[in-house]
């Protein structure tokens, strides 16, 4: 079943390659289609992240107040989630749903060189062979290695950039901590990309760039909608109206 799924993905890439005349462009097209398919799932994940940012100050308050009582802290956190209608697992579920497609694409591109013989898997001549890794091209000289170096940097920075964008408005301590973690992950991605085929790097880089754009656009739309919602909520104060009651003076009746 899994192999049949990978064969179907390869057939799709091959179809677009025959249509546009380039394997690299076909991978980009398939990646865009992949991102369109998972766009609704990613929207839910981004929405969950946005809600998490909104209640983050309340979470910190609960953690600080009940730091010495883990049981009470857990109870208060559950109450907070219930009151704000926030599900901590809502951001993880979309990621799990898209993983099978991602893994199938990843494995298909890693096995690209062994599927057909005598085929030149190039990307418009910029990347001479999408089946080779940067480590294999390093010995061919800096000119041949340069396109693979660019793919490596895009592959690594696409992991680091989302962390910067998500934590740019946080306090300095948390931001610095996330930047250090992002730097370590970037180095790990560079190490992984060193032994990954160029086709995989092209897919991952394109997918990450589209994901970053989708995240930024969706977050801005949500913030704009939230600001508009807050602007519509106007506190109407009761107007005090001074009503002067004119009391009619009753004239004393003369007794006859």
HELIX and SHEET records of a PDB file:
HELIX    1   1 UNK A    2  UNK A   20  1                                  19    
HELIX    2   2 UNK A   23  UNK A   37  1                                  15    
HELIX    3   3 UNK A   39  UNK A   65  1                                  27    
HELIX    4   4 UNK A   70  UNK A   84  1                                  15    
HELIX    5   5 UNK A   90  UNK A  110  1                                  21    
HELIX    6   6 UNK A  112  UNK A  114  5                                   3    
HELIX    7   7 UNK A  134  UNK A  137  1                                   4    
HELIX    8   8 UNK A  138  UNK A  140  5                                   3    
HELIX    9   9 UNK A  142  UNK A  167  1                                  26    
HELIX   10  10 UNK A  172  UNK A  194  1                                  23    
HELIX   11  11 UNK A  198  UNK A  232  1                                  35    
END                                                                             
